């Protein structure tokens, strides 16, 4: 990690390697009295939710296992930036189902509890994305991850009236990728396919784009 300071600007450059390329993730620390330093961001609580589609179209152990492995890596990357990470896992079907909160900090990391919980999710019933708006209108999260195949069987809700960014994540061969891309665009988020995107790339895109008063620039250096 390299921090560059000039009279007008402060930059944070993080070097990474992917395949045969080195690249730098660069955050522009906005100058001015109201700007945030990297330590300010790191010291704040990081609170996001996972909206977990538990409808019948998601049935199968592979769903829980793959999403858990991604989520564990995502939380681990978040902990490199934030001292405390808190997440809610909220199940949806045709209504809002169970909700469980997990905490990850320097004292306690509830990975085992998270794995046990998601492994016991029962996939049944239909899907109504109207539940998503109900969830995001009540809670105040930094952002929300949506684990779903995009196949909605009840309701035709236009998910756009929310100030919380939504990031749909899927991997299923049979999926409604067009609908998920639309949800991402309408909420100023991004849609990711776990089969074509690396976990590291997803983490950088989401985590750095959610710094307050930061701009994210990514470029490759051969």
HUPE-V425699 format. One record per pair of residues at least 4 apart in sequence whose ideal C-beta (glycine too) atoms are under 8 Angstrom apart, sorted by the first residue. I is the first residue (numbers start at 1). J is the second residue. Records with the same first field share a line. If there is no record, write none. Layout:
I: J + J
This chain:
1: 12 + 13 + 14 + 15
2: 12 + 13 + 14 + 15
3: 10 + 11 + 12 + 13 + 38
4: 9 + 10 + 11 + 12 + 13
5: 9 + 10 + 11
6: 10
8: 31
9: 28 + 29 + 31
10: 28 + 29 + 31 + 37
11: 26 + 27 + 28 + 29
12: 26 + 27 + 29 + 38
13: 24 + 25 + 26
14: 24 + 25 + 26
15: 22 + 23 + 24
16: 22 + 23 + 24 + 25 + 200 + 204
17: 21 + 22 + 23
18: 23 + 198 + 200 + 201
20: 222
21: 220 + 221 + 222
22: 220 + 221 + 222
23: 218 + 219 + 220 + 221
24: 218 + 219 + 221
25: 204 + 208 + 216 + 217 + 218
26: 216 + 217 + 218 + 219
27: 38 + 208 + 211 + 214 + 215 + 216
28: 214 + 215 + 217
29: 35 + 36 + 37 + 38 + 213 + 214
30: 35 + 36 + 213 + 214 + 215
31: 35
34: 213
35: 213
36: 40 + 41 + 211 + 212 + 213 + 214
37: 41
38: 42
39: 43
40: 44
41: 81 + 82 + 211 + 212 + 214
42: 81 + 82 + 83
43: 83
44: 82
45: 82 + 84 + 86
46: 78 + 81 + 82 + 84 + 85 + 86 + 142
47: 86 + 87 + 140 + 141 + 142
48: 86 + 87 + 88 + 141 + 142 + 143 + 144 + 145
49: 87 + 88 + 89 + 90 + 135 + 139 + 141 + 144 + 145
50: 71 + 87 + 88 + 89 + 90 + 144 + 145 + 146 + 147
51: 90 + 92 + 131 + 132 + 135 + 144 + 145 + 146 + 147 + 148
52: 67 + 89 + 90 + 91 + 92 + 118 + 121 + 147
53: 57 + 58 + 92 + 93 + 127 + 146 + 147 + 148 + 149
54: 58 + 91 + 92 + 93 + 97 + 121 + 122 + 123 + 124 + 125
55: 92 + 93 + 94 + 123 + 124 + 125 + 126 + 127 + 151 + 153
56: 123 + 124 + 125 + 126
57: 123 + 127 + 149 + 151 + 153
58: 63 + 123 + 148 + 149 + 172
59: 63 + 123 + 124
60: 123
61: 65 + 119
62: 66
63: 67 + 123 + 172
64: 68 + 118 + 119 + 121
65: 69 + 119
66: 70 + 171 + 194
67: 71 + 118 + 147 + 169
68: 72 + 114 + 115 + 118 + 119
69: 73
70: 74 + 169 + 194 + 199 + 202
71: 75 + 114 + 118 + 145
72: 76 + 111 + 114 + 115
73: 77 + 199 + 203
74: 78 + 145 + 199 + 202 + 203 + 206
75: 79 + 85 + 87 + 104 + 111
76: 80
77: 81 + 200 + 203 + 204 + 207
78: 82 + 85 + 104 + 203 + 207
79: 85 + 104 + 109
81: 207
83: 105 + 106
84: 103 + 104 + 105
85: 103 + 104 + 105
86: 101 + 102 + 103 + 104
87: 101 + 102 + 104
88: 99 + 100 + 101 + 102 + 139 + 141
89: 99 + 100 + 102 + 114 + 117 + 118
90: 96 + 97 + 98 + 99 + 135
91: 96 + 97 + 98 + 99 + 121
92: 96 + 97 + 127 + 128 + 129 + 131 + 132 + 135
93: 97 + 124 + 125 + 126 + 127 + 128 + 131
94: 125 + 126 + 127 + 128 + 131 + 153 + 154
95: 128 + 131
96: 131 + 134 + 135
100: 117
102: 110 + 113 + 114 + 117
103: 108 + 110
104: 108 + 109 + 110 + 111
105: 109
110: 114
111: 115
112: 116
113: 117
114: 118
115: 119
116: 120
117: 121
126: 153 + 154
127: 148 + 151 + 152 + 153 + 154
128: 152 + 153 + 154 + 155 + 157
129: 133 + 152 + 155 + 157 + 159 + 183
130: 134 + 155 + 157
131: 135
132: 136 + 144 + 146 + 157 + 159 + 166
133: 137 + 157 + 159 + 161 + 162
134: 138
135: 139 + 144
136: 141 + 144 + 162 + 164 + 166
137: 162
140: 164
141: 164
142: 210
143: 164 + 165 + 166 + 167 + 189 + 206 + 210
144: 164 + 165 + 166 + 167
145: 167 + 169 + 206
146: 166 + 167 + 168 + 169 + 180 + 183
147: 169 + 170
148: 168 + 170 + 180
149: 170 + 172 + 174 + 175 + 176
150: 168 + 170 + 175 + 176 + 177 + 178 + 179 + 180
151: 174 + 175 + 176
152: 156 + 157 + 176 + 179
158: 186
159: 166 + 183 + 186 + 187
160: 186 + 187
162: 166 + 187
164: 187
165: 187 + 188 + 189 + 210
166: 183 + 184 + 187 + 189
167: 184 + 189 + 190 + 191 + 192 + 206
168: 180 + 181 + 183 + 184 + 189 + 191 + 192
169: 191 + 192 + 194 + 202
170: 175 + 177 + 180 + 191 + 192 + 193 + 194
171: 193 + 194 + 195
175: 180
176: 180
177: 181 + 191 + 193
178: 182
179: 183
180: 184 + 191
181: 185 + 191
182: 186
183: 187 + 189 + 191
184: 189 + 190 + 191
185: 189
190: 205 + 206 + 209
192: 197 + 202 + 205
193: 197
194: 199
197: 201 + 202
198: 202
199: 203
200: 204
201: 205
202: 206
203: 207
204: 208 + 216 + 218
205: 209 + 216
206: 210
207: 211
208: 214 + 216
209: 216
211: 216
